Amino acid sequence: MQVLKQETEIAEVIRERRSIKKGYNNHYVKEDTVTDLLEDAIWAPTHGMRQPWRFVFIGENQKQEFAKRIASTYPEERQANRESYLNEPSAILVVIMEKGDNQKKQDENFGATACMIQNFQLLAWERHLGVVWKTNPHIYDSKVEEILQVNEEERIVGFLHMGYFDELPTKKERIPVRDKFSTFQVV
């Protein structure tokens, strides 16, 4: 058995990864790249092997029409802003999950989907593809669900904005674990 070094490559990738919210360059994000990343990302832990996710890809050729349609669900005074905002990334991946027929399954499905998204972000980072998980109000809008053909047993978990980038965002420190850690004590 091989002994792992003190800090593994995965630990480095976890600490180095950043959410890329803007500053995308003009390199296109290809559908094949996204499906390739997803083939590995879906190996996330999933309760009962439910694999409760599905995806809708919006690439360069669909982005303008998609942005216009999603922006149309906002009040008129916000539509131009939202359309511009949705046109910023090079591509968008909408992540949709099965709700589950009770609270336990819904929590498990969300946890599995969140793990899969984190896998996707880490895998994308290795390829110098920036990703940010967006949970804007439109993901809860029934009109957006209709546009994306989300059925009653599903919900949108988020829009993953993606794009290649030239500049790294500043690293933001984390609260030390010891500040949020305790040991159970019998009283």
Steps between C-alpha positions, in 0.01 A plus 500: 500500500629843401536750784342836426710811545399746771282710271355313205438650158127498568550709815697749291227519237233548770696788654593659166156490336320832473155594382542693177214750493617731221794585280443214260713510186382420146578125500181301453391230742418196289214264575740205468722648771203534736370148436852363548529676837155376601595138424740522796301745715201265525710258705398706804349320799129446436255344744343183363684561171211732406729730299229768526644749250458603140652782300413760238797649312485849355795562270614796296240440227205488742613755758346820360153351451520322837603823679215690333243238602619475861528879531139533377385338827627804695320834538549715190739742672741214584486307173789675321724452804411131536544436127846658509587303815399167341706579190823550703607135537615303198250224580248404766418158638163479672495230766159350572431241769220265595332637812434169675166394644584592861729741688769236561527413129492868404788573738693198376440596136614855562811379684590263217442769239711750694782243520474443125518876438811527718657213304415683177655824627822324605529310174436817300764684703758239403428593137520874572126535447339741744164415657272675746182346643221760476174485694334820379125550560415375149586141596186503718274657236230276349535683166870406489408141592259502206768635262734220613226232506547425869224268616316501835729233649811710428659828601781714366802483731696769320650644187871425465653796318814391316781656308872502447684783674835677505516642853453317830273661757649581838509212746258549788605349829278253682400510865731260684339161562577524873266802518212279382595168658404342828505163666181356643500517878270307729356742755 
